[in-house]
Amino acid sequence: MRGRPLLLSTWFFPRLPRLIRTRLAICASFFIQGLMFATWCARIPDVRVRLGLNEAQLGSLLLMLPIGQFLAIVPSGWLVARLGSRRMLVTAGFLYPSVLCFLGVAPNAWLLGAGLFLAGFAANLSNTAANTQGVQLEHYYRRSIIALFHGMWSLAGLVAVALSVGFAYVGAPVWLHFGCVAAGACALLSFSGGALMGFDRAAGAARAGAKGGAGGWKLTPVLLWLGVASLGCMACEGTIYDWSGIYLRDVVRVEPAQQSLGYLAYLCTMVTMRFVVDGVVNRLGVLRVLLVCGVCISGGLALAVGVAGFTPAVALGGVALGFALVGCGTSAVVPLCCGLAGKVRGVSPSIAIAEISTIGFFGFLATPPLIGFVAHAFNLRVAFAMMSGIGLLVLVATVALRRSREANR
């Protein structure tokens, strides 16, 4: 837990106990991540107009951010394991806002694409380091606390949307909006960064691995099943992000003003549950909660498919309820899988988290085009029914984990 003062950290709640200061600092890091990502997403239409991009050009450019995230998974795990999670989290915490500022002034599509790729790299490095910090802190608390950190990421998204509405209302240009948000994020990190843990088991395990011991890239059966659960969750999460509005418009036939209601229901339940799921886990256990999450994800999508044939009013309510159930399920799966992965013996926490992220993120990348192909060949209801089946992967993986002695230690 020992760490040297960093920048303005001596003024970051100096009278609070060290564990609480560290917990708040990790919350701040997750908040910064969510704030950067959602701020960019909220002003994409304005960036498109400024650069004169058509739909195809914009779609190709937007793919650069997830590509950057995906290609950063292995380097991020290695860097955090070798250099320590605090150093990498602070580095990424200043890099991400800097890249956001660049996205606001990028003069052409090529440089915007390069900036988005770098933003994806910074986002993944920050995510790996922050989750490693969270797993290490759980070791001291001896109970689940990691879902709270992911809740801060989601809460930051709501804050970013509110700020974006305000900046757009007063007619502020994108570069000014991004610059103000980035400055605020850097200020927050300057205060909180020094309260992060200065030492974690990840670096020590990596050094051991370099000598032939634990800490290398080793995909154990437990990590494989955690990755499968993450894949099922992230695939369904990507479905809601990219296709929920289109589903309501084309299948349920709602009015244009109602197209976002399903996504809103999903987001509200996901954010809310992330702030309460730790308490539920501490009462019921991780694997029981994962089972419930799998039921909610698969059942919610099945409900959305089943009610789509009713009248628009009934179908809208049923689909919104179904998406809300999906939000309940996806709120906990990835945080809890990261927490379990960080405790697997013989593998560095940061590398274990990177390994399951590699598997899970494949679902996030592959799902949007897969749904498009299936919907084109059949229809969108069939595609969503398929995703309900993919959501069952969370249940299958959890059952396998319950039979594993390593996961139940």
N, C-alpha and C positions, 0 to 999 in steps of 0.2 A: 504493500500500500504506500510505501514511501515515495515521495516525488518532490522535485525541486520546484520552487516558485517559478512561474512562467508569466512574463509580461505583467498584466494587471491582476493576477490571480490572488495576490495578498488581500485584495478588497472583495473577493468573492465569498460572501457569508463566512467571514473568518471565525466567528464564534460557534458555528455549528460543528458537531462531531465529524470526524474525517469521513466516515462511511456515508453520511448524509450529503456532505459536500461532493463526494465522488458521484453519488447517485444523481444529484442535480446536474453535475457537469456532463454526465453521459446523456441525461435527458436533453440538455442544451445541444449536444452534438447531433442527436437524432432530429431535434427540431430544426437545426440548420440545414440538414440534408433535405428534409421535407419541404422547407421553405424555398430552397433553391430550385428543386424540381418543379414544384407547383407554380412558382413565379414564372418560370419559363413557359410552362404549358398554358398558363392563362393569357399570355400575350403572343402566342403563335400566330393568330390571325393578323395581328398588326405587323409582325415581322414579315409575313407572307406578302402583305400589301406593299410594305416598304421596298422589298426586293423584287416585286413583280413576278412572283412564282405562280405557276399553274399547279393543278392538283397533283400531277405526276411528279413534277419536280419537288414539291413539298413532301410528298410521300417518301420519295427516295432519300431526301435529306433527314427526315425524321427517323429513318432507320439507322442513321449513324450513331445516335445515342445508345440504343440497346446493343448495337454491335460493339461500341466502346466498352459498355458494361460487361458484355460476354467475354471479350478478349482480355479484360482486366482481371478476370476471376483468378487465374493461376498466378500472375505476378503479384496480385494483392495479397493472396495467402502467403506467398513466399516472403514478401517485404515485411508484412506484419509479424510473421514468425521470426524473421532474422533481426529486425530493427526494433521491434516492440510496438504495441498497439497505440500507446500515447503519442509517440513520435509521428507515426503514420497518420493518426487521426487529426493531429494538429496540422500536419502538412496538407492533407486533403481538405481540412476545414478552411484553410486560407486559399487553396487552389480553386476550389469549387466556386466561391463567390467571384474570384478573379475571372474565371471563364464565363460566368454569367454576365459580367460587365462587357466582355468581348462579344458575346452573342447579341448584345443590344446595339453594337456599332459595326458588326461585320459588314463589309461593303459589298460582298457578292456571295453567291451561293456556295462557291468552293470553300471560302474561308468559314462560312457558317457551318458547312459540313464538318470541316476540321475542328471547329470549336465544339460542335455537338459530340464528336468522337472523344475529345478530351474531357468534356463534361461527363460522359459515360464512364470514362476511366476514373475520374475523381470521385464520382458517385459510388462506384464499386469499392474503391480503396477505402473511402470513408465508411461504407457499410460494413465491410469486413472488420475494420479496426474497431468500430463502435460495438458491433456484436461481440467481438472478443473481449472488450472491456466489460460488457454486460455479463457475459458468462463468468468472467473472473470475479466480478462483484457478487454474483450469486453464491460463489464459494464462501464468502464471508457472511452473507445473510442466512445461508442454509435454507432458503426457500425461494420459490419462483418470484422473480421481479422483472423478468426480461420483457414481458408483454407491455408493461408500462412504457418502456423506451420506444417500442414500435408505435404505441399510442401517441407519443409525442410527434412522431413522423407524420401520422395522419392528422393530428391537430394542426400541425404547421401548414398542411394543405388547405385547411379551412381558413386559417389566418391569411395565407397567401392570396386566396381568392378574394377575400374581403379587401385586402390592400390593393389588389389589381383593379377591383371595381372603383375604389376611391381614386387611384391615379388616373384611370381612364376617364372618370367623371370630370376631373378638373383639366383634362386634355394634356396630361404630362406625356412627353415622348417616351418611347420604350427605353432609350438609353438612360434617361433620368430615373425612371422607375427601377430598372435593374441596378443602377448605381447606388440608389438609396437603400435598397434591400441588401445588397452586398455589403455596404458599409455597416449596416446594423448587424449582419451576421458576423462580420469580422470583429466588431466591438464585443459581441456576446462571447465569441471564442477567446478573445483576449482576456476577458474576465474569468471564464470558466475553465480554460484549457489546462491551467496549472493544477487544478483539483482532480484531474484524471489520474488514474493509477500509473505511477512511474515504472512499475515492474509488474510483469505478469508471467504466468507459466508458459505462455506461448513462445517467448524468446528462449527461455531455458530449454524447453522441449525441442526447439529447432536446433539449438547447439548440440543437444544430445543426439539428435538425429544425424547431424553432420558427422558424428563420431561412430555411427553405426547403430545407435540406439533408437528410441522412440522419436516420433516427430516428423518422419518422412511422409511422402504421399502414399498412403495405404488405405484403400477402400475396403473397410471391413463390412461384413454383412449388415451390421447395425447402421452404418453410414449409408449403405446402399438403400435400405428401406426408408431411412429418413429422407434421402433424396427423392425416392418415389413418392412419398407423402407430399413433399414440397412441390414436386412436379404436378401432381393432381390438383393441389391447391392453387398454384400460380397459373396453371392453364385455365382454370375456371375464373380466377381473378381477372386474367387478361380478356376473357370472354365478356365479362361485365363492362370492363373499361372501354372496349372497342366496339361491342355489338349490342349493348343493352338499348341504346336509343334507336338503333336501326330495327331491332326486334319489335319495339313498341310501335314504331311507325309503319313497318311493312307487314307485320303479322297481326298485331292487335288493332291496327288502324286508328290510333289515337290522334288527337289534334296536335299540331306542331308544338304548341305551348306545353303539352304534357309529355313530350318525348324524353325529358330528363328525369321524370319522377321515379322511374325504376332505379336509375343510378343514384339519385338522392337517397332513396330508401336504403340502398346497399351501403352507401357511404356513412349514413347516420348510425346504422347498427354496427358497422365495422369499427368506427371511432369509439363508440360507447363501450363496446365489449372489450376493446383493448385496454381500457382503464379498469376493468373489473375482473378480467380473466385470471390474473395472478391469484386473487383471493380464492377463486373457484378451484384452480389447480392445487393450491395448498390444502384444500379440503378433500378433493376427490382424487388427486393424482394426475400426472401428465397424460398417461395413456388413456385413461377414461375420458378426459376432456378431448383428446384427439379423436376418439371414437365418435363422440357427440358432434364434433366439428365435421367429420366425414359425412355423417347423416344429414347435417344441415346443408352442406354444400350440394350433395347429390340430390337430396329431397327438395331443396329450394329450386334447383333447375328443373327437376321433374314437375314440380307444381307449376312453374312458369310455362312449361310445354303443355300441360294438361288443361289449363284454364284458357288457353289462347283461342279456343273455338267458341267460347261463350260471347255474350254481348260485350261491346267495348267497355262499358262501365264495370261489369263484373270481371272481365279479363284484366283490365288495368289494375284493379285492386288485388287480384290473385297474383299477377306478375310482380307487382310491387312487393307483396308479401314474400313471394318466392325469392326475389333478389335480396330482400332484407335477411332472409334465412341464410343465403349465401354469404352475406356480409358477416353474420354471426360466425359462420364456419371459418371463413378465410382470415378472420381477425387474429386467430390464435395459432394456426398451423405452423406458419413459417417461424414466428418467434420461439415457439416451443421446440420445434425441430432444431433450431440453432442452439438453444439451450442444452438439449440432449447431446447434440454433436460435440459441443465444447467439452463435454464430460467423458467422452469415449477415451478409454485408456490406450496409451501407445501412439496417439496421434496428437500433434499440436492443435490446440483449439482453433487457431486461425485457419490452419490448413483443413481441418475437419469441416469448418463452416464453409470454406471455399469449395470443398468437394460436393457438399450437398447443394450448394448454390448453383454449381455447374449443371447438375441434373435438373434442379427445379427451374432454373432460368430457361432451359431448353423448352419447357412447356410454355413459358411466357412468350418466347419468340415464335414458336411453331404454331400456336393456337390460332391467331388471327387469320393467317392465310389458309389454314386447314378448314376453318369454319367457312371461309369464302368459297373454297372448292366444293365442299359438301353442299352448301346452300345453292350453289350454281347447278350442281348435278341433281339435287332433289329439291329441298326448300330449307328455310331457316329453322323451322320447327324441328326438322330431322337433325340439323346440325346441333341445336341446343339439347336434343335428346341424347345425342352422342356425347356431349360435354357432361351431361348428368352421369353417364357411364364412366367417363374419365374421372369424375369426382369420387367415384368409388375406390380409386387408387388409394385415397387417404385411409379408408376403412381397411383395405387389404394390407397396406403397409403397417397399420397399427396393430392388427391381429398378429402379423409376423413379429413385430417388436414385442408384443406381450409374451410371446413364446421364447424370446431371447433372454438368456440369463444376463448378458452384458447390459441390456437396456434396463433391466430391473434391479441393478445393483444400487 
